[in-house]
Amino acid sequence: MLTRPTGNWRQLGTHPDSLLQRVDQALLTFETELTTLDTTSDQAIMTTVAHVVLALNQIDGTDDHSFDTIDREELSEYIDDALTRTGIDVEALARRQGIDPGALTDQWRDW
């Protein structure tokens, strides 16, 4: 089972509940999009990644809280893991896009 980073954040008590709820909603929407995703289409995959990253951009900085370095790493890892569990080879996808696998979200990410 894929574990959202918000579970750990709740246990640590480091983020406001309202922010956690918005992040959970963004990740749930991403997870839902993955269930109907055409995994043979790089464009569809990258569009789905863009959707979640842009949603997280809107959340970052709300409630006087910005994602820190660890949060960013956990969110990026979550996105990669979710794609992998959907059957997407993230490294191959990144190569086809001409980017480093660790930079999959960088073109949209403000956090």
C-alpha positions as CSV (number, residue, x, y, z in Angstrom):
1,M,0.0,0.0,0.0
2,L,1.2,3.5,-0.9
3,T,1.6,5.7,2.2
4,R,1.1,9.4,1.8
5,P,3.6,11.7,3.5
6,T,0.8,13.4,5.3
7,G,0.5,10.3,7.6
8,N,4.0,10.9,9.0
9,W,3.4,14.6,9.1
10,R,0.3,14.1,11.3
11,Q,2.2,11.9,13.7
12,L,5.0,14.5,14.0
13,G,2.5,17.3,14.5
14,T,4.6,19.6,12.2
15,H,1.8,20.8,9.9
16,P,-1.6,22.4,10.5
17,D,-4.6,20.1,10.0
18,S,-6.0,22.4,7.3
19,L,-2.9,22.1,5.3
20,L,-2.8,18.3,5.7
21,Q,-6.4,18.1,4.5
22,R,-5.6,20.1,1.4
23,V,-2.5,18.0,0.6
24,D,-4.5,14.8,1.2
25,Q,-7.2,16.0,-1.2
26,A,-4.6,16.9,-3.9
27,L,-2.9,13.4,-3.5
28,L,-6.3,11.7,-3.6
29,T,-7.2,13.5,-6.8
30,F,-3.8,12.4,-8.2
31,E,-4.4,8.8,-7.1
32,T,-7.8,8.9,-8.8
33,E,-6.4,10.2,-12.0
34,L,-3.8,7.4,-12.0
35,T,-6.6,4.8,-12.0
36,T,-7.8,6.0,-15.4
37,L,-4.5,7.0,-16.9
38,D,-3.3,5.8,-20.3
39,T,0.1,4.6,-19.1
40,T,1.3,4.2,-22.7
41,S,1.0,8.0,-23.2
42,D,3.9,10.0,-21.9
43,Q,1.9,13.2,-22.5
44,A,-1.0,11.8,-20.3
45,I,1.4,10.8,-17.6
46,M,3.2,14.2,-17.6
47,T,-0.1,16.0,-17.5
48,T,-1.2,14.0,-14.5
49,V,2.1,14.8,-12.8
50,A,1.6,18.5,-13.6
51,H,-1.9,18.4,-12.1
52,V,-0.7,17.2,-8.7
53,V,2.4,19.5,-8.7
54,L,0.3,22.6,-9.6
55,A,-2.2,21.7,-6.9
56,L,0.6,21.3,-4.3
57,N,2.0,24.7,-5.5
58,Q,-1.3,26.3,-4.5
59,I,-1.2,24.7,-1.1
60,D,2.5,25.5,-0.3
61,G,2.7,28.7,1.8
62,T,-0.8,28.5,3.1
63,D,-1.5,28.6,6.9
64,D,1.8,30.3,7.3
65,H,3.5,27.0,6.4
66,S,5.8,26.2,3.5
67,F,7.0,22.8,2.5
68,D,10.5,22.3,3.8
69,T,13.3,20.2,2.1
70,I,12.2,17.0,3.7
71,D,8.5,17.6,2.7
72,R,9.6,18.3,-0.9
73,E,11.6,15.1,-1.0
74,E,8.7,13.1,0.5
75,L,6.2,14.5,-1.9
76,S,8.5,13.9,-4.9
77,E,9.2,10.3,-3.7
78,Y,5.4,9.8,-3.2
79,I,4.7,10.9,-6.8
80,D,7.4,8.6,-8.2
81,D,6.2,5.7,-6.1
82,A,2.6,6.2,-7.1
83,L,3.6,6.3,-10.8
84,T,5.7,3.1,-10.3
85,R,2.8,1.3,-8.6
86,T,0.7,2.2,-11.6
87,G,3.2,0.4,-13.9
88,I,5.2,3.3,-15.1
89,D,8.9,3.1,-15.4
90,V,9.8,6.5,-14.0
91,E,13.4,6.3,-15.1
92,A,12.5,5.4,-18.7
93,L,9.8,8.2,-18.7
94,A,12.3,10.7,-17.6
95,R,14.9,9.6,-20.2
96,R,12.2,10.0,-22.9
97,Q,11.5,13.5,-21.6
98,G,15.2,14.4,-21.6
99,I,15.3,15.0,-17.8
100,D,16.9,13.4,-14.8
101,P,14.5,11.0,-13.0
102,G,14.8,13.0,-9.8
103,A,13.6,16.1,-11.7
104,L,10.3,14.8,-12.9
105,T,8.3,17.5,-11.1
106,D,10.8,20.4,-11.6
107,Q,9.3,22.1,-14.6
108,W,6.1,22.9,-12.6
109,R,7.2,22.8,-9.0
110,D,7.4,26.0,-6.9
111,W,7.8,24.2,-3.6
